[in-house]
């Protein structure tokens, strides 16, 4: 029997019960399909930072490297640890060290879920560049605390980085409905975004079967609200992709349905799978957070591991639960009730 080694990082707040709920579903799917998931839990979180002064140990990356995949809950507790500290201390180092340059987020309405647009029929796959761009961390501050203080943040776009994420997006579009939207702001950012547009045009020649449409970020935001059904694959830089995917989560019913995958397409290191709803300190103690985003992320993990049948079964079970109205009403269903409904549908 195949056994996959999975690193669990539940993190903070609702991340812990969300990972626990998803794990029961994933284990059940493994048992049904003849494979095992072996979990190793790591307590890396804001609590860990308060105890040790670091979000993860100095050898954290090498500790994670042998695993087949990473399932992350949610990291952040702003009242105790600034978000910039928690993000740059755990999530971004993992993404960069393991070359998880493709962030994938699916946006569609599950059965029984009514989005704010009152529209159905959209199925958008957002591909966000995940390791450079506006989140490179290049820059600094001088004359801190004086009237002459200066802060500089430098966005880094490399030919390698832009080409590989665009090609990844083209491949996804080719496997889906053959439409790619490339998002920039080249009318205002005349260096980095013009470079991105030029790379898109050049690479498009290798994909004559894919229809390519360039958009400015503001026009794309409007299209995702007004005509989401016209979109297939959307590819964007780190910052623009981050913003658009939160908009995508909103139109699909909220962050409780927002799954994501941080993929190393070369498979030279583990990929990481996570919901993007955050740690939700305001409801962390209430037991009402929606685990569907984490379960969906787990299904993406199973698919990445090559267990497509199990991944499809998990998603069918999620859809069966939401079709009954379970997990579709924010704050009305308890976490354990939603997870149990998915388990029952899984069989």
C-alpha positions in Angstrom: 0.0 0.0 0.0 1.3 3.4 -0.9 2.0 5.8 2.0 2.3 9.5 1.6 4.2 11.5 4.2 2.3 14.8 4.9 3.6 17.6 7.0 0.7 19.2 8.9 1.1 22.8 10.0 -2.3 23.7 11.6 -1.0 27.2 12.6 -3.2 29.6 14.5 -6.9 30.2 15.4 -9.3 28.3 13.2 -6.4 26.7 11.3 -6.2 24.0 13.9 -9.8 22.7 13.8 -9.9 23.2 10.0 -6.9 20.9 9.5 -8.3 18.3 12.0 -11.7 18.3 10.2 -10.1 18.0 6.7 -7.7 15.3 7.8 -10.5 13.0 8.8 -12.0 13.3 5.3 -8.6 12.8 3.6 -7.9 9.7 5.7 -11.3 8.3 4.8 -10.6 8.9 1.1 -7.3 7.2 1.4 -8.8 4.1 3.0 -11.4 3.9 0.3 -8.8 4.2 -2.5 -6.1 1.9 -1.0 -3.4 4.4 0.2 -2.4 5.8 3.5 -1.6 9.3 4.7 1.0 9.5 7.4 0.9 12.8 9.2 3.6 14.7 11.1 2.4 17.8 13.0 4.5 20.9 13.4 3.5 23.5 16.0 4.9 26.4 14.0 2.6 29.4 14.5 2.4 32.8 16.2 2.3 31.0 19.6 5.6 29.3 18.6 7.0 32.7 17.7 6.1 34.1 21.1 7.8 31.1 22.8 10.9 31.0 20.6 11.3 34.3 18.7 10.9 32.5 15.3 8.0 31.3 13.3 9.8 28.0 12.6 13.1 26.6 13.6 16.3 27.5 11.7 16.3 24.0 10.1 12.5 24.2 9.4 12.9 24.1 5.6 15.2 21.0 5.7 12.8 19.4 8.1 10.0 19.8 5.6 12.0 18.8 2.5 11.5 15.0 2.7 7.7 15.2 2.9 5.5 14.4 -0.1 3.3 17.5 0.6 2.4 20.1 3.2 -1.1 20.9 4.5 -1.3 24.3 6.1 -4.1 25.6 8.2 -3.9 29.3 8.7 -1.1 31.5 10.2 -1.5 34.8 11.9 -2.5 36.4 15.1 -2.1 40.2 14.6 -2.8 41.1 18.2 0.3 39.3 19.3 2.5 39.1 16.1 2.5 41.6 13.2 1.3 40.1 10.0 4.6 41.1 8.2 6.5 39.0 10.8 4.3 35.9 10.5 4.1 36.0 6.7 7.8 36.5 6.1 8.8 34.1 8.9 6.9 31.0 7.6 4.7 31.1 4.5 7.0 33.1 2.1 10.2 31.3 3.1 8.5 27.9 2.4 7.2 29.1 -1.0 10.5 30.4 -2.1 12.7 27.6 -0.8 10.6 24.9 -2.4 10.1 26.9 -5.7 6.4 26.8 -5.2 6.1 29.4 -7.9 2.5 28.6 -9.0 -0.3 29.5 -6.7 -3.5 27.9 -7.9 -7.0 29.0 -6.8 -10.2 27.7 -8.2 -13.3 29.9 -8.2 -16.7 28.3 -8.8 -20.0 28.1 -7.0 -20.6 24.8 -5.2 -24.1 23.3 -5.4 -26.4 25.0 -3.0 -24.1 28.0 -2.5 -25.5 31.4 -3.5 -22.9 33.9 -4.3 -23.4 37.7 -4.0 -23.7 38.1 -7.8 -26.6 35.7 -8.0 -24.9 34.3 -11.0 -24.0 30.7 -11.8 -22.0 29.0 -14.5 -18.5 30.5 -13.9 -15.5 28.4 -13.4 -12.3 30.4 -13.1 -8.8 29.1 -12.4 -6.5 31.9 -11.1 -2.8 31.3 -11.5 -0.7 33.7 -9.3 3.0 34.0 -9.5 4.1 33.0 -6.0 7.8 33.7 -5.4 8.8 37.1 -6.8 7.2 40.2 -8.2 5.8 42.7 -5.6 6.4 40.3 -2.7 10.1 39.8 -3.3 11.0 41.7 -0.1 13.6 43.8 -1.8 13.9 47.3 -0.4 14.4 49.1 2.9 13.9 52.1 5.1 16.4 54.9 5.9 16.2 57.8 8.4 13.6 55.8 10.3 11.5 57.9 12.7 12.6 61.2 11.3 10.8 63.6 9.0 13.2 62.5 6.2 12.2 58.9 6.5 12.2 57.0 3.1 10.7 53.6 2.4 11.5 51.7 -0.8 9.8 48.5 -2.0 11.2 47.0 -5.2 9.2 44.6 -7.3 11.5 42.0 -8.9 10.4 40.4 -12.2 12.9 37.9 -13.8 12.7 36.5 -17.2 12.8 33.0 -15.7 10.1 33.8 -13.2 7.7 35.4 -15.7 8.2 32.8 -18.4 7.6 29.8 -16.2 4.4 31.1 -14.6 3.0 32.2 -18.0 3.8 28.8 -19.5 2.2 27.1 -16.5 -0.9 29.2 -17.1 -0.9 28.4 -20.8 -0.7 24.7 -20.0 -3.6 25.0 -17.6 -5.7 26.8 -20.3 -4.8 24.2 -22.9 -6.1 21.5 -20.5 -9.3 23.4 -19.8 -11.3 25.5 -22.2 -8.4 27.1 -24.1 -8.7 30.7 -22.9 -6.1 32.7 -21.0 -6.4 36.1 -19.5 -3.0 37.8 -18.7 -3.4 40.6 -16.2 -1.0 43.6 -15.8 -1.1 47.4 -15.4 1.3 48.2 -18.2 -0.3 51.6 -18.9 1.1 52.8 -15.6 4.0 50.4 -14.8 6.0 50.9 -17.9 8.9 48.6 -17.0 7.8 45.4 -15.2 4.3 45.2 -16.6 5.3 46.0 -20.2 7.9 43.3 -19.8 5.2 40.9 -18.7 3.0 41.8 -21.7 5.9 41.3 -24.0 6.6 37.9 -22.5 3.0 36.9 -22.9 3.0 37.8 -26.6 6.2 35.9 -27.2 5.1 32.8 -25.4 1.6 32.8 -27.0 3.3 31.8 -30.3 4.0 28.4 -28.8 0.3 27.9 -27.9 -1.7 28.7 -31.0 -4.6 26.7 -29.7 -5.0 29.0 -26.7 -7.0 32.3 -27.0 -5.0 35.0 -25.2 -6.5 38.3 -23.9 -4.5 40.9 -22.1 -6.3 42.9 -19.3 -5.4 45.7 -17.0 -6.0 44.8 -13.4 -8.8 47.3 -12.9 -10.6 46.0 -16.0 -10.2 42.4 -14.8 -11.6 43.2 -11.4 -14.7 44.7 -13.1 -15.0 41.6 -15.4 -14.8 39.2 -12.5 -17.9 40.9 -11.1 -19.8 41.7 -14.2 -19.1 38.7 -16.4 -17.2 36.0 -14.5 -18.6 33.3 -16.9 -16.5 34.7 -19.7 -13.2 33.8 -17.9 -11.3 30.5 -17.9 -7.7 30.8 -16.7 -6.4 34.0 -15.3 -2.7 34.5 -14.8 -1.2 37.5 -12.8 1.7 38.7 -10.8 2.1 38.0 -7.1 0.3 41.2 -5.9 -2.4 41.3 -8.6 -3.0 37.6 -8.3 -3.4 38.0 -4.5 -6.1 40.7 -4.9 -8.0 39.0 -7.7 -8.2 35.7 -5.9 -9.7 37.3 -2.9 -12.3 38.8 -5.3 -12.8 35.4 -6.7 -13.4 34.0 -3.3 -16.0 36.7 -2.7 -18.0 35.8 -5.8 -17.9 32.1 -5.1 -19.6 32.6 -1.7 -16.8 33.7 0.7 -13.5 32.7 2.1 -15.0 29.6 3.6 -14.8 28.1 0.1 -11.4 29.5 -0.9 -9.0 26.7 -1.5 -5.5 27.0 -2.8 -2.3 25.2 -3.8 1.3 26.4 -3.8 2.8 24.1 -6.5 6.3 23.2 -7.3 5.6 22.1 -10.9 9.1 20.5 -11.2 8.3 18.3 -8.2 11.8 18.8 -6.9 10.4 19.7 -3.5 7.1 19.4 -1.7 4.1 21.5 -2.6 1.9 23.2 0.0 -1.9 23.3 0.2 -3.9 25.8 2.2 -7.2 27.5 2.6 -6.8 31.3 2.4 -9.4 32.4 4.9 -6.9 33.4 7.6 -6.9 32.4 11.3 -10.1 34.4 12.1 -9.3 35.3 15.7 -12.8 36.7 16.2 -14.5 33.3 15.8 -11.7 30.9 16.5 -13.2 29.8 19.8 -16.8 29.4 18.5 -16.6 26.1 16.5 -18.5 27.6 13.6 -15.7 28.1 11.0 -16.3 26.4 7.6 -13.8 23.6 6.9 -14.8 23.3 3.2 -11.9 25.4 2.0 -9.4 23.2 3.8 -11.1 20.0 2.6 -11.0 21.4 -0.9 -7.3 22.2 -0.5 -6.8 18.7 0.7 -8.5 17.4 -2.5 -6.1 19.4 -4.5 -3.3 17.8 -2.6 -4.6 14.3 -3.4 -4.8 15.2 -7.0 -1.2 16.5 -7.0 -0.1 13.3 -5.4 -1.6 11.4 -8.3 -4.7 10.1 -6.4 -7.2 11.7 -8.8 -10.0 9.2 -8.0 -9.8 10.0 -4.3 -9.6 13.8 -5.0 -12.7 13.5 -7.2 -14.6 11.5 -4.5 -13.8 14.2 -1.9 -15.1 16.9 -4.1 -18.3 14.9 -4.9 -18.8 14.5 -1.2 -18.3 18.2 -0.5 -20.8 19.0 -3.3 -23.3 16.5 -1.9 -23.1 18.2 1.5 -23.5 21.7 0.1 -26.3 20.6 -2.1 -28.2 19.8 1.1 -27.5 23.3 2.4 -24.8 22.2 4.8 -21.9 24.6 5.1 -23.6 27.2 2.8 -24.8 29.5 5.6 -22.0 31.4 7.3 -22.0 30.8 11.0 -25.1 28.6 11.0 -23.5 25.2 10.8 -20.9 24.0 13.2 -17.5 22.8 12.0 -18.0 19.2 13.1 -21.4 19.1 11.5 -20.1 20.2 8.1 -17.2 17.7 8.3 -19.5 14.9 9.3 -21.8 15.7 6.4 -18.9 15.4 4.0 -17.8 12.1 5.6 -21.3 10.7 5.3 -21.4 11.6 1.7 -18.0 10.1 1.1 -19.3 6.8 2.5 
